[in-house]
């Protein structure tokens, strides 16, 4: 596993501080969530499918300075996020996942 540069570590720390601020400001958090949802809902059908979720989680992990999950782990993460097990992640389910991921990132 490659080591992160000092510059990249600093960027990650700044991103963590930004995430903490978002978590404290409901209006800013909701705006960030809406922008994120709209970015990853590629076909604008109001849900996140597996491919869209994979892209979201891969990008989120990269932002955290972590490696992407393998397909088995990605599938497990998908199944956890799809609370009602209907094969899609609704906006409400995605908001819970987004909130969880932001908290993990901000306070890791």
Secondary structure, 3 states (H helix, E strand, C coil): CCCCCHHHHHHHHHHHHHHHHHHHCHHHHHHHHHHHHHHHCCCCCCEECHHHHHHHHHHHHHHCCCCCCCHHHHHHHHHHHCCCCCCCEEHHHHHHHHHHHHHHHHCC
